């Protein structure tokens, strides 16, 4: 399966995995995630989900609101 393409955002992000399994990759770490996992990605950090083995469903929270910080 093709890796999910993610771009760094100007806001912090919190991902809550509600279904599925995958791996999240950042410059500093790699972690397997599944239902119930919570992942924090600071603003501007490169990140992507890879090795999706089950359909991945995520709740994403931006702080502050998405698009509120200038690039």
CORUR-V924029 format. One record per pair of residues at least 6 apart in sequence whose ideal C-beta (glycine too) atoms are under 8 Angstrom apart, sorted by the first residue. I is the first residue (numbers start at 1). GAP is how many residues later the second one is. D is the distance in Angstrom with one decimal. If there is no record, write none. Layout:
<<I;GAP;D> <I;GAP;D>>
This chain:
<<1;50;8.0> <1;51;5.0> <3;45;5.5> <3;46;6.6> <3;47;4.4> <3;48;8.0> <3;49;7.7> <4;18;7.7> <4;44;6.3> <4;45;4.3> <4;46;7.7> <4;48;6.9> <4;52;7.2> <5;43;6.7> <6;40;7.8> <6;41;5.1> <6;42;4.7> <6;43;6.9> <8;35;7.6> <8;36;5.0> <8;37;5.9> <8;38;5.6> <8;39;7.4> <9;34;6.4> <9;35;7.6> <9;53;6.8> <9;57;7.1> <10;33;5.6> <10;34;7.0> <10;57;7.9> <10;59;3.8> <10;60;6.9> <10;61;5.6> <11;32;5.5> <11;51;4.3> <11;52;6.0> <11;53;5.9> <11;54;7.3> <11;55;5.9> <11;56;7.9> <11;57;6.9> <11;58;5.8> <12;28;7.0> <12;29;7.1> <12;30;5.6> <12;31;5.1> <12;50;7.2> <12;51;4.9> <13;27;7.4> <13;28;4.5> <13;30;7.9> <13;47;6.1> <13;48;7.1> <13;49;5.9> <13;50;7.9> <14;24;6.6> <14;25;7.1> <14;26;5.5> <14;27;7.8> <14;46;7.3> <14;47;4.4> <14;49;7.3> <15;9;7.6> <15;18;7.9> <15;22;7.9> <15;23;7.1> <15;24;4.3> <15;26;7.1> <15;43;5.1> <15;44;7.3> <15;45;5.7> <16;21;7.5> <16;22;5.4> <16;42;6.7> <16;43;4.2> <16;44;7.9> <16;45;7.5> <17;16;5.0> <17;17;6.1> <17;18;5.7> <17;19;6.7> <17;20;4.3> <17;21;7.7> <17;22;7.6> <17;39;7.2> <17;40;7.4> <17;41;6.0> <18;17;6.5> <18;39;4.6> <18;40;6.7> <18;41;5.8> <19;16;5.8> <19;35;7.2> <19;36;6.6> <19;37;7.1> <19;38;4.1> <20;14;7.3> <20;15;7.5> <20;32;6.7> <20;33;7.7> <20;34;4.2> <20;35;5.0> <20;36;3.6> <20;37;5.8> <21;11;7.1> <21;12;7.0> <21;13;4.6> <21;31;7.3> <21;32;4.8> <21;33;4.8> <21;35;7.4> <22;10;7.6> <22;11;5.8> <22;27;4.6> <22;28;6.7> <22;29;6.0> <22;30;4.3> <22;31;7.0> <22;34;5.0> <23;7;6.0> <23;8;6.8> <23;9;5.3> <23;10;7.0> <23;26;6.9> <23;27;5.0> <23;28;4.4> <24;6;7.2> <24;7;5.6> <24;9;5.7> <24;15;5.6> <24;23;6.3> <24;24;7.4> <24;25;5.6> <24;26;7.9> <25;22;6.8> <25;23;5.5> <25;24;7.8> <25;25;5.7> <26;15;6.8> <26;19;5.8> <26;20;6.7> <26;21;4.9> <27;18;6.9> <27;19;5.8> <31;6;8.0> <31;8;7.4> <33;6;6.3> <33;16;7.9> <41;6;5.0> <43;26;7.2> <49;7;6.4>>
